[in-house]
Amino acid sequence: MSLGAAGKSACATSDRRSLLRATPPIMVEGRARMIAIEQMSDAEFESVAFDILRRELGADGLARFLRLHVSDQGDYTAERAGWQRDLSVDDIAKSIQARRTKTS
C-alpha cells in the first residue's frame, strides 16, 4: 500500500471521505435498529427531529423553536392587498423616501 505525502494511505483517506458524505442513520424510538434518514417517512423524520430538539433544547427551547419556525396559517397576499388597498403608487414612493431620509 502506498503512502501519501502526509503519511496516510490513499485508501484510508478515501474511506474517510465517503463516511463524511454518507447520511448517518438515526435511532428511532421504539425500534431495535437504526433507520437512514432517506428511508424515513416525513412523519417519522418530523418525530425524530422534534425528539432531538426537545432533548437538546428542553421543552421551553422546543416551544420557542416552533413559535419562531412554524409557518403562519394566514394568506399574506390577501392580507397585504387589504392593507394596501387605499395606497397609490405615489403614497408608496413617499413612504419609501421618508424611510430612506430617516435612516440617512
N, C-alpha and C positions, 0 to 999 in steps of 0.2 A: 504494500500500500504506500503510495507516495504522499509525502507531507508537503503542505503549502508553506509559504514564507513565514507564516505565523506559528508553524509547528503543529497545525491541526490537519487532520486528514480531510480530503475533499468530501468523502462520504459522510463524515460526521457533520460538516457544515451544511451539506445538502439535507440531511435528516432534520437538523435544527430548523432550517428554513421552511421545510414542509410542515413541521409541527406548529410554527408560528402562523402559517396560513390556514391551518385546519380550524374549524369551529369546534370548540370544546363541547363535549356532551354535558348535560345538566342533569343532576339527580332530581327526579320528580317525586314529590312526597307521596308516600303510599305505594311506590313501586320499588321492586327489588333491583332494578337495573337503571342505568343512565340512558337518556334519550338525547340524540343530537338535535340541535335547535331546528334544523331543516325538516326533521321528521315530526315535530310537534304541530298540533293544530293551533289555530290562533287563540283559542280559549285556553289551551294548556300553556302556551307561551305567555299569555297575559297573566295567568295564575302564578307561574314561576317568577315572572318579573315583579309582581306585587309582593310575593313572599320575600324576594331578595331586598326590595326597598323597605319592607316592614322590618326585616332582620337588621339591615344596616342603618336605617334612619329612625327606627322606632315608630310607634303608632302616630305620634304627632308629626313626625317628618313625612310619613307616607301621606297623611291627610293634607299637609302643606303642598307636597308634590302634586297630588291630584287636583287640588284647588288651582294651582298655577298652570297645569298642563292639560287638563281635560277641556275639550272644546265646548264652547257655548252651544246651546240648542237653538239660539235665535237665528234670524235671517238678516245678516249685516247689510246686504244690498237693499232690502226693503226698508230697514231702519234708516239707512243713510239717505235714501230717497225721501223719507218722511222729514228728516231734519234739514234737508237741503231744498225742500220744495219751494220755498219762497225766496231763495237766493238767486241772484242774477250772476252772470259771469263777472260783471264789474264788482259786485259785492265780494265775490271770492278773491278777485285780484287785489282789492283794497285790504282784505283780511291778511293775505299773504304779505303784502307790502308792509303792513303795520307790524307784523311779527318780525319781519326782517329788520325793521327800524329799531325795535326793542332789543334785539339780540346783538346789534352792532355796537 
